[in-house]
Amino acid sequence: MIEGLLTAWILSIFGFDSMVVEVIKSFGIKASTSHYYVLFALLGYIYSLFKVKEIEGENKWWLNQKY
């Protein structure tokens, strides 16, 4: 989750947050900068779930490939 928030903060320095909020608003959904940070926090959480599975060795798809 921290990775997502840190990424959101770095991207917001370059104005990415206002662009994402405007895109969400174009779909008729009310959005603000807080929604932007919640979205990136959730993406960071999902990323961390996959990262934990990789560390535990459950995601070894590259070992099953035949060359």
C-alpha positions in Angstrom: 0.0 0.0 0.0 2.9 2.4 0.8 4.3 1.8 -2.7 1.0 2.9 -4.2 0.8 6.1 -2.1 4.4 6.9 -2.8 3.9 6.5 -6.5 0.8 8.6 -6.4 2.6 11.4 -4.5 5.5 11.4 -7.0 3.2 11.4 -10.0 1.2 14.3 -8.4 4.3 16.5 -8.5 4.0 16.3 -12.3 0.2 17.0 -12.3 -0.8 13.4 -13.0 -3.4 13.5 -10.2 -5.5 16.2 -11.8 -5.4 14.3 -15.1 -6.6 11.1 -13.5 -9.4 13.0 -11.7 -10.5 14.6 -14.9 -10.6 11.3 -16.7 -12.7 9.8 -13.9 -15.1 12.8 -14.0 -15.5 12.3 -17.8 -17.3 9.0 -17.0 -19.8 10.9 -14.9 -18.3 9.8 -11.6 -17.7 12.4 -8.8 -14.0 12.3 -8.0 -11.4 14.4 -6.2 -7.8 14.2 -5.3 -8.6 12.0 -2.3 -10.2 9.4 -4.6 -6.9 9.5 -6.6 -4.9 8.6 -3.5 -7.3 5.9 -2.4 -7.1 4.4 -6.0 -3.4 4.3 -5.9 -3.4 2.9 -2.3 -5.6 0.0 -3.5 -3.4 -0.6 -6.5 -0.3 -0.6 -4.2 -2.1 -3.1 -1.9 -2.9 -5.4 -4.8 0.7 -5.1 -6.1 2.0 -6.1 -2.6 -0.2 -9.2 -2.6 1.3 -10.4 -5.8 4.8 -9.5 -4.6 4.3 -11.6 -1.4 3.2 -14.6 -3.5 6.3 -14.2 -5.7 8.6 -14.1 -2.6 6.9 -17.2 -1.2 7.6 -19.1 -4.4 4.1 -19.6 -5.6 4.5 -17.6 -8.8 7.1 -19.6 -10.7 5.6 -19.5 -14.1 9.0 -19.0 -15.7 10.1 -22.4 -14.6 7.3 -24.2 -16.5 8.2 -22.7 -19.9 9.6 -25.1 -22.5 12.2 -23.7 -24.9 
